[in-house]
Amino acid sequence: LGYKEGKAEPYAGANATGRYIPMFANKAQVIDQIHEHSYEETLMILELTPYEACDPILKFVYSATANASNNMSLNEASLVVSKAEVNEGPTRKKN
């Protein structure tokens, strides 16, 4: 998450990383919908979209928001999702 007070203002970085989540990256298609939305709009999108991937992504948004408010003293109303990406993790071997 980043914040933006004006168009010339650069984003400040607050992030959250999730690793080893047992889900395929193509199932996290909701990640494209939350890019460049405000914090409130992102919460509405993730809570009202019926995808399985919304729950872990919602946890990461909450975590990044907590990082921004505690570590950088930013207001939640000014936060914007500036970058969101999902990558493939390691695959399990089937016996």
N, CA, C and O atoms as a MOPAC input file, in Angstrom:
PM7 MOZYME 1SCF
protein

 N      0.83700 1    -1.17600 1     0.00000 1
 C      0.00000 1     0.00000 1     0.00000 1
 C      0.87800 1     1.23300 1     0.00000 1
 O      1.96400 1     1.23700 1     0.58100 1
 N      0.41800 1     2.24500 1    -0.63300 1
 C      1.11200 1     3.52000 1    -0.63900 1
 C      0.11600 1     4.61600 1    -0.34600 1
 O     -1.08800 1     4.36900 1    -0.27800 1
 N      0.60900 1     5.81400 1    -0.17500 1
 C     -0.30300 1     6.92100 1     0.04000 1
 C      0.00500 1     7.99100 1    -0.98300 1
 O      1.12600 1     8.09300 1    -1.48000 1
 N     -1.00800 1     8.79200 1    -1.29300 1
 C     -0.84300 1     9.82600 1    -2.29100 1
 C     -1.67400 1    11.02100 1    -1.88300 1
 O     -2.90300 1    10.95000 1    -1.85800 1
 N     -1.01000 1    12.11800 1    -1.56400 1
 C     -1.72300 1    13.33600 1    -1.18400 1
 C     -1.95800 1    14.23500 1    -2.38100 1
 O     -2.93000 1    14.99000 1    -2.40400 1
 N     -1.10800 1    14.17000 1    -3.35100 1
 C     -1.24500 1    14.96300 1    -4.56500 1
 C     -0.65800 1    14.19400 1    -5.72600 1
 O     -0.04300 1    13.14700 1    -5.52300 1
 N     -0.83000 1    14.68200 1    -6.92500 1
 C     -0.34000 1    13.94800 1    -8.07500 1
 C      1.18200 1    13.95600 1    -8.16400 1
 O      1.77000 1    13.02100 1    -8.70700 1
 N      1.82300 1    14.98400 1    -7.64500 1
 C      3.27500 1    15.06300 1    -7.70400 1
 C      3.92900 1    14.32400 1    -6.53800 1
 O      5.14700 1    14.14300 1    -6.53500 1
 N      3.16100 1    13.90200 1    -5.56700 1
 C      3.68800 1    13.24100 1    -4.37700 1
 C      4.01800 1    11.78200 1    -4.69100 1
 O      3.15800 1    11.06200 1    -5.19900 1
 N      5.25000 1    11.32300 1    -4.40100 1
 C      5.58000 1     9.91500 1    -4.63600 1
 C      4.94700 1     9.01600 1    -3.57700 1
 O      4.57700 1     9.46800 1    -2.49300 1
 N      4.83200 1     7.74500 1    -3.91500 1
 C      4.26500 1     6.78700 1    -2.97400 1
 C      5.25700 1     6.48400 1    -1.86600 1
 O      6.46000 1     6.37100 1    -2.10300 1
 N      4.74600 1     6.35800 1    -0.67100 1
 C      5.54800 1     5.86500 1     0.44300 1
 C      5.26200 1     4.37800 1     0.55200 1
 O      4.12400 1     3.95100 1     0.35900 1
 N      6.25800 1     3.60100 1     0.85200 1
 C      6.09300 1     2.15800 1     0.82100 1
 C      5.75200 1     1.55400 1     2.16400 1
 O      6.45700 1     1.77900 1     3.14800 1
 N      4.69900 1     0.80400 1     2.21200 1
 C      4.36600 1    -0.06700 1     3.33700 1
 C      3.88800 1    -1.35400 1     2.69700 1
 O      2.99100 1    -1.33600 1     1.85500 1
 N      4.47900 1    -2.47000 1     3.09000 1
 C      4.13700 1    -3.69000 1     2.39100 1
 C      3.89000 1    -4.83300 1     3.34400 1
 O      4.20700 1    -4.76500 1     4.53200 1
 N      3.31800 1    -5.88400 1     2.79500 1
 C      3.10500 1    -7.13100 1     3.50700 1
 C      3.37700 1    -8.25200 1     2.51400 1
 O      2.97000 1    -8.17900 1     1.35400 1
 N      4.05700 1    -9.27200 1     2.97100 1
 C      4.43200 1   -10.37800 1     2.10000 1
 C      3.88800 1   -11.66900 1     2.68300 1
 O      4.03800 1   -11.94000 1     3.87500 1
 N      3.26600 1   -12.44700 1     1.84400 1
 C      2.78900 1   -13.76200 1     2.25300 1
 C      3.53300 1   -14.82100 1     1.47000 1
 O      3.69200 1   -14.71000 1     0.25500 1
 N      3.98400 1   -15.83200 1     2.15800 1
 C      4.75400 1   -16.86800 1     1.49100 1
 C      4.15600 1   -18.23000 1     1.80500 1
 O      3.58300 1   -18.45500 1     2.87100 1
 N      4.30500 1   -19.12400 1     0.85000 1
 C      3.90900 1   -20.52700 1     0.99200 1
 C      2.41800 1   -20.67600 1     1.27800 1
 O      2.02700 1   -21.42500 1     2.17400 1
 N      1.60000 1   -19.97500 1     0.53100 1
 C      0.15200 1   -20.10300 1     0.64100 1
 C     -0.28700 1   -21.15500 1    -0.36200 1
 O      0.00000 1   -21.00900 1    -1.55000 1
 N     -0.96400 1   -22.19400 1     0.06100 1
 C     -1.29900 1   -23.30200 1    -0.84900 1
 C     -2.42600 1   -22.93400 1    -1.81100 1
 O     -3.57800 1   -23.31500 1    -1.60300 1
 N     -2.08500 1   -22.19300 1    -2.86100 1
 C     -3.07000 1   -21.76100 1    -3.84000 1
 C     -2.34000 1   -21.46700 1    -5.14300 1
 O     -1.21900 1   -20.95800 1    -5.13200 1
 N     -2.97200 1   -21.78600 1    -6.25800 1
 C     -2.38400 1   -21.46600 1    -7.54900 1
 C     -2.47400 1   -19.96400 1    -7.80300 1
 O     -3.42200 1   -19.30800 1    -7.37000 1
 N     -1.48900 1   -19.43100 1    -8.50100 1
 C     -1.45200 1   -17.99400 1    -8.76200 1
 C     -2.57500 1   -17.56200 1    -9.69100 1
 O     -3.04100 1   -16.42700 1    -9.59100 1
 N     -3.02400 1   -18.43100 1   -10.59500 1
 C     -4.10000 1   -18.03000 1   -11.49700 1
 C     -5.44900 1   -17.96200 1   -10.79800 1
 O     -6.39500 1   -17.40100 1   -11.35000 1
 N     -5.56100 1   -18.52000 1    -9.59400 1
 C     -6.79900 1   -18.38300 1    -8.82500 1
 C     -6.88900 1   -17.03100 1    -8.13700 1
 O     -7.96800 1   -16.63400 1    -7.69500 1
 N     -5.78300 1   -16.32200 1    -8.03900 1
 C     -5.76200 1   -15.01600 1    -7.38800 1
 C     -6.01800 1   -13.92400 1    -8.42500 1
 O     -5.28600 1   -12.93600 1    -8.48000 1
 N     -7.03800 1   -14.09500 1    -9.23400 1
 C     -7.34600 1   -13.14600 1   -10.30700 1
 C     -7.91800 1   -11.83200 1    -9.78400 1
 O     -7.99000 1   -10.85600 1   -10.53100 1
 N     -8.31900 1   -11.78900 1    -8.54100 1
 C     -8.87400 1   -10.56600 1    -7.96000 1
 C     -7.78900 1    -9.52100 1    -7.72400 1
 O     -8.09600 1    -8.35400 1    -7.48100 1
 N     -6.52800 1    -9.92700 1    -7.79200 1
 C     -5.42900 1    -9.00100 1    -7.54500 1
 C     -5.39000 1    -7.89900 1    -8.60000 1
 O     -4.94300 1    -6.78700 1    -8.31600 1
 N     -5.85300 1    -8.19500 1    -9.81100 1
 C     -5.87900 1    -7.17900 1   -10.86700 1
 C     -6.95500 1    -6.12800 1   -10.61700 1
 O     -6.84500 1    -5.00200 1   -11.10200 1
 N     -7.98400 1    -6.48100 1    -9.87100 1
 C     -9.09600 1    -5.57400 1    -9.62800 1
 C     -8.80300 1    -4.55700 1    -8.53200 1
 O     -9.43300 1    -3.50100 1    -8.49500 1
 N     -7.85900 1    -4.85200 1    -7.63400 1
 C     -7.61100 1    -3.94700 1    -6.51200 1
 C     -6.47800 1    -2.97700 1    -6.77800 1
 O     -6.24400 1    -2.07800 1    -5.97000 1
 N     -5.76800 1    -3.12900 1    -7.88300 1
 C     -4.63200 1    -2.26700 1    -8.18700 1
 C     -5.09800 1    -0.83300 1    -8.41800 1
 O     -6.05800 1    -0.59700 1    -9.15100 1
 N     -4.40700 1     0.13100 1    -7.78400 1
 C     -4.67900 1     1.57000 1    -7.87700 1
 C     -6.04000 1     1.97800 1    -7.29300 1
 O     -6.60600 1     2.98800 1    -7.70900 1
 N     -6.56200 1     1.21800 1    -6.35100 1
 C     -7.79100 1     1.59400 1    -5.64200 1
 C     -7.43100 1     2.04300 1    -4.23100 1
 O     -6.37700 1     1.68500 1    -3.70600 1
 N     -8.30100 1     2.81600 1    -3.63200 1
 C     -8.07000 1     3.26300 1    -2.26000 1
 C     -8.27700 1     2.10100 1    -1.28900 1
 O     -8.74500 1     1.02800 1    -1.67000 1
 N     -7.92300 1     2.33500 1    -0.04300 1
 C     -8.03400 1     1.29300 1     0.97500 1
 C     -9.48700 1     0.86200 1     1.16800 1
 O     -9.76900 1    -0.33300 1     1.25100 1
 N    -10.40300 1     1.81300 1     1.24000 1
 C    -11.81400 1     1.47900 1     1.44600 1
 C    -12.38400 1     0.72100 1     0.25000 1
 O    -13.12400 1    -0.24700 1     0.42600 1
 N    -12.04400 1     1.15600 1    -0.97300 1
 C    -12.52100 1     0.46400 1    -2.16500 1
 C    -11.95500 1    -0.94700 1    -2.24700 1
 O    -12.64900 1    -1.87100 1    -2.67100 1
 N    -10.70700 1    -1.11700 1    -1.84600 1
 C    -10.08700 1    -2.43800 1    -1.84800 1
 C    -10.78700 1    -3.36900 1    -0.87800 1
 O    -11.02000 1    -4.53500 1    -1.19700 1
 N    -11.12400 1    -2.87300 1     0.30000 1
 C    -11.84100 1    -3.70500 1     1.26900 1
 C    -13.20500 1    -4.11800 1     0.74100 1
 O    -13.61300 1    -5.26800 1     0.91000 1
 N    -13.91900 1    -3.18800 1     0.10100 1
 C    -15.23400 1    -3.52700 1    -0.45500 1
 C    -15.10900 1    -4.56700 1    -1.56500 1
 O    -15.90700 1    -5.50300 1    -1.62900 1
 N    -14.12500 1    -4.41100 1    -2.43000 1
 C    -13.93600 1    -5.36700 1    -3.52000 1
 C    -13.63700 1    -6.75200 1    -2.97300 1
 O    -14.22400 1    -7.73700 1    -3.42100 1
 N    -12.73200 1    -6.83600 1    -2.01300 1
 C    -12.32400 1    -8.13800 1    -1.49000 1
 C    -13.40600 1    -8.79700 1    -0.64400 1
 O    -13.52000 1   -10.02300 1    -0.64300 1
 N    -14.20100 1    -8.00800 1     0.07500 1
 C    -15.23800 1    -8.59200 1     0.91900 1
 C    -16.45000 1    -9.03800 1     0.10800 1
 O    -17.15100 1    -9.96600 1     0.51100 1
 N    -16.70600 1    -8.39700 1    -1.02000 1
 C    -17.90700 1    -8.71000 1    -1.80000 1
 C    -17.65500 1    -9.62100 1    -2.98800 1
 O    -18.60500 1   -10.04400 1    -3.64600 1
 N    -16.41200 1    -9.92900 1    -3.27500 1
 C    -16.09200 1   -10.80600 1    -4.38900 1
 C    -16.03500 1   -12.24400 1    -3.89600 1
 O    -15.38300 1   -12.51100 1    -2.88600 1
 N    -16.69900 1   -13.18300 1    -4.57800 1
 C    -16.80900 1   -14.55000 1    -4.05900 1
 C    -15.66200 1   -15.47600 1    -4.45400 1
 O    -15.89900 1   -16.66300 1    -4.67700 1
 N    -14.44300 1   -14.98500 1    -4.54700 1
 C    -13.31800 1   -15.84100 1    -4.89800 1
 C    -12.65800 1   -16.39200 1    -3.64500 1
 O    -12.69400 1   -15.77200 1    -2.58300 1
 N    -12.05700 1   -17.56400 1    -3.78500 1
 C    -11.38300 1   -18.20800 1    -2.67100 1
 C    -10.13000 1   -17.44200 1    -2.24700 1
 O     -9.74500 1   -17.47100 1    -1.07900 1
 N     -9.50500 1   -16.76800 1    -3.18900 1
 C     -8.24900 1   -16.06300 1    -2.91900 1
 C     -8.44700 1   -14.75500 1    -2.17400 1
 O     -7.46500 1   -14.13900 1    -1.76000 1
 N     -9.67600 1   -14.31400 1    -1.99100 1
 C     -9.91800 1   -13.01700 1    -1.35800 1
 C     -9.52300 1   -13.00200 1     0.11900 1
 O     -9.06900 1   -11.97500 1     0.62300 1
 N     -9.68700 1   -14.11700 1     0.81000 1
 C     -9.36800 1   -14.14200 1     2.24100 1
 C     -7.88700 1   -13.91300 1     2.53000 1
 O     -7.56900 1   -13.05800 1     3.35600 1
 N     -6.95500 1   -14.64400 1     1.88400 1
 C     -5.54600 1   -14.33900 1     2.17000 1
 C     -5.11900 1   -12.95300 1     1.69400 1
 O     -4.30300 1   -12.30200 1     2.34700 1
 N     -5.65900 1   -12.49500 1     0.56900 1
 C     -5.30900 1   -11.16400 1     0.07900 1
 C     -5.83200 1   -10.10200 1     1.03700 1
 O     -5.16500 1    -9.09200 1     1.26400 1
 N     -7.02100 1   -10.32000 1     1.60300 1
 C     -7.58000 1    -9.38800 1     2.57700 1
 C     -6.69900 1    -9.31000 1     3.82600 1
 O     -6.52200 1    -8.23300 1     4.39400 1
 N     -6.15300 1   -10.44100 1     4.24800 1
 C     -5.23800 1   -10.43700 1     5.39300 1
 C     -3.98900 1    -9.62600 1     5.09900 1
 O     -3.47800 1    -8.92500 1     5.97300 1
 N     -3.49400 1    -9.71900 1     3.86100 1
 C     -2.29800 1    -8.94900 1     3.50300 1
 C     -2.59600 1    -7.46400 1     3.43700 1
 O     -1.74800 1    -6.64700 1     3.79600 1
 N     -3.78100 1    -7.10300 1     2.98500 1
 C     -4.15700 1    -5.68800 1     2.93500 1
 C     -4.26500 1    -5.13700 1     4.35900 1
 O     -3.80500 1    -4.02900 1     4.63600 1
 N     -4.87200 1    -5.91000 1     5.25600 1
 C     -4.94100 1    -5.48700 1     6.65700 1
 C     -3.53900 1    -5.35100 1     7.25900 1
 O     -3.26900 1    -4.40200 1     7.99500 1
 N     -2.65400 1    -6.29300 1     6.95000 1
 C     -1.30500 1    -6.26200 1     7.48900 1
 C     -0.51400 1    -5.07100 1     6.95900 1
 O      0.19300 1    -4.40800 1     7.71900 1
 N     -0.62700 1    -4.79500 1     5.66200 1
 C      0.07700 1    -3.64900 1     5.08800 1
 C     -0.47200 1    -2.33500 1     5.64300 1
 O      0.27400 1    -1.37500 1     5.83400 1
 N     -1.77300 1    -2.30100 1     5.89700 1
 C     -2.37400 1    -1.10100 1     6.49000 1
 C     -1.87600 1    -0.89500 1     7.91100 1
 O     -1.58100 1     0.23100 1     8.31000 1
 N     -1.78100 1    -1.96500 1     8.66900 1
 C     -1.25700 1    -1.85900 1    10.03400 1
 C      0.20100 1    -1.42700 1    10.01900 1
 O      0.62400 1    -0.64200 1    10.86700 1
 N      0.97900 1    -1.93700 1     9.05700 1
 C      2.38000 1    -1.51200 1     8.93100 1
 C      2.46800 1    -0.02800 1     8.60800 1
 O      3.31300 1     0.68100 1     9.15400 1
 N      1.59900 1     0.44000 1     7.72200 1
 C      1.63400 1     1.85300 1     7.33500 1
 C      1.21900 1     2.76200 1     8.48200 1
 O      1.81000 1     3.82300 1     8.68200 1
 N      0.20600 1     2.35000 1     9.23600 1
 C     -0.26500 1     3.22000 1    10.31100 1
 C      0.66200 1     3.18600 1    11.52600 1
 O      0.84200 1     4.21000 1    12.18600 1
 N      1.25100 1     2.03700 1    11.83200 1
 C      2.11700 1     1.95100 1    13.01600 1
 C      3.53400 1     2.42300 1    12.74400 1
 O      4.09300 1     3.17800 1    13.53800 1
 N      4.12200 1     1.99400 1    11.64100 1
 C      5.53200 1     2.29400 1    11.39100 1
 C      5.74500 1     3.65300 1    10.74200 1
 O      6.76700 1     4.29800 1    10.97900 1
 N      4.79400 1     4.09600 1     9.92500 1
 C      4.99500 1     5.32500 1     9.17400 1
 C      4.02000 1     6.42300 1     9.56400 1
 O      4.08100 1     7.51800 1     9.00400 1
 N      3.13400 1     6.16800 1    10.49700 1
 C      2.14500 1     7.13100 1    10.99100 1
 C      1.28300 1     7.71700 1     9.87900 1
 O      1.04600 1     8.92400 1     9.83300 1
 N      0.81400 1     6.84300 1     8.97700 1
 C     -0.03900 1     7.27900 1     7.87400 1
 C     -1.49800 1     7.05000 1     8.21700 1
 O     -1.82600 1     6.15500 1     8.99500 1
 N     -2.36000 1     7.84700 1     7.64500 1
 C     -3.79700 1     7.71600 1     7.84000 1
 C     -4.34100 1     6.66100 1     6.87600 1
 O     -3.91700 1     6.60000 1     5.72200 1
 N     -5.27100 1     5.83700 1     7.34100 1
 C     -5.83500 1     4.78700 1     6.49700 1
 C     -6.62300 1     5.34400 1     5.32300 1
 O     -6.69600 1     4.70700 1     4.27200 1
 N     -7.21100 1     6.51400 1     5.48300 1
 C     -8.02400 1     7.09200 1     4.41500 1
 C     -7.17900 1     7.53400 1     3.22800 1
 O     -7.69600 1     7.64700 1     2.11700 1
 N     -5.88900 1     7.78400 1     3.44000 1
 C     -5.04100 1     8.25800 1     2.35300 1
 C     -4.28600 1     7.13900 1     1.65300 1
 O     -3.49700 1     7.41400 1     0.74800 1
 N     -4.50100 1     5.88200 1     2.04200 1
 C     -3.74800 1     4.77900 1     1.46400 1
 C     -4.33700 1     4.33200 1     0.13300 1
 O     -5.55300 1     4.33100 1    -0.05900 1
 N     -3.44700 1     3.95400 1    -0.78000 1
 C     -3.81300 1     3.46700 1    -2.11000 1
 C     -2.98500 1     2.21800 1    -2.38000 1
 O     -1.80600 1     2.17400 1    -2.02900 1
 N     -3.57700 1     1.21200 1    -2.99300 1
 C     -2.84100 1     0.01200 1    -3.37700 1
 C     -2.01000 1     0.37000 1    -4.60200 1
 O     -2.54100 1     0.49000 1    -5.70500 1
 N     -0.71500 1     0.53800 1    -4.40600 1
 C      0.13900 1     0.96500 1    -5.50600 1
 C      0.73000 1    -0.21800 1    -6.26300 1
 O      0.99200 1    -0.11200 1    -7.46100 1
 N      0.94200 1    -1.33800 1    -5.58600 1
 C      1.50900 1    -2.51000 1    -6.24200 1
 C      0.95100 1    -3.75600 1    -5.58300 1
 O      0.93600 1    -3.87000 1    -4.35800 1
 N      0.49700 1    -4.68000 1    -6.39400 1
 C      0.00000 1    -5.95900 1    -5.89300 1
 C      0.36800 1    -7.02800 1    -6.91100 1
 O      0.05200 1    -6.90000 1    -8.09400 1
 N      1.02600 1    -8.06600 1    -6.45700 1
 C      1.42000 1    -9.12100 1    -7.38100 1
 C      1.32500 1   -10.47400 1    -6.70600 1
 O      1.44700 1   -10.59600 1    -5.48700 1
 N      1.10500 1   -11.48700 1    -7.52800 1
 C      1.02200 1   -12.87100 1    -7.07300 1
 C      1.95900 1   -13.68600 1    -7.94100 1
 O      1.91400 1   -13.59000 1    -9.16800 1
 N      2.80800 1   -14.48800 1    -7.31500 1
 C      3.75800 1   -15.33200 1    -8.02900 1
 C      3.52700 1   -16.78800 1    -7.66000 1
 O      2.93800 1   -17.09900 1    -6.62500 1
 N      3.99700 1   -17.66100 1    -8.51600 1
 C      3.93600 1   -19.08700 1    -8.22000 1
 C      4.94700 1   -19.42000 1    -7.12500 1
 O      6.07800 1   -18.93400 1    -7.13700 1
 N      4.53000 1   -20.24000 1    -6.19800 1
 C      5.41900 1   -20.70700 1    -5.15500 1
 C      5.90800 1   -22.09600 1    -5.49100 1
 O      5.65800 1   -22.59600 1    -6.58800 1
 N      6.60100 1   -22.72500 1    -4.56100 1
 C      7.05700 1   -24.07900 1    -4.81600 1
 C      5.88600 1   -25.05200 1    -4.87800 1
 O      4.90000 1   -24.89800 1    -4.15700 1
 N      6.00200 1   -26.04100 1    -5.73400 1
 C      4.93600 1   -27.02200 1    -5.88400 1
 C      5.26700 1   -28.25600 1    -5.04900 1
 O      6.43000 1   -28.60800 1    -4.85300 1
 N      4.22200 1   -28.89100 1    -4.57100 1
 C      4.40700 1   -30.10700 1    -3.78500 1
 C      4.48400 1   -31.31300 1    -4.71000 1
 O      3.84300 1   -31.36200 1    -5.76000 1
 N      5.27000 1   -32.26100 1    -4.29700 1
 C      5.40900 1   -33.47600 1    -5.06200 1
 C      4.30000 1   -34.44300 1    -4.69400 1
 O      4.09000 1   -34.73600 1    -3.51700 1
 N      3.58900 1   -34.93900 1    -5.70000 1
 C      2.52800 1   -35.90700 1    -5.43700 1
 C      3.11000 1   -37.31300 1    -5.45300 1
 O      3.92100 1   -37.66600 1    -6.30800 1
 N      2.67700 1   -38.08400 1    -4.49900 1
 C      3.17900 1   -39.47400 1    -4.40300 1
 C      2.32500 1   -40.39700 1    -5.20400 1
 O      2.58600 1   -41.59900 1    -5.24700 1

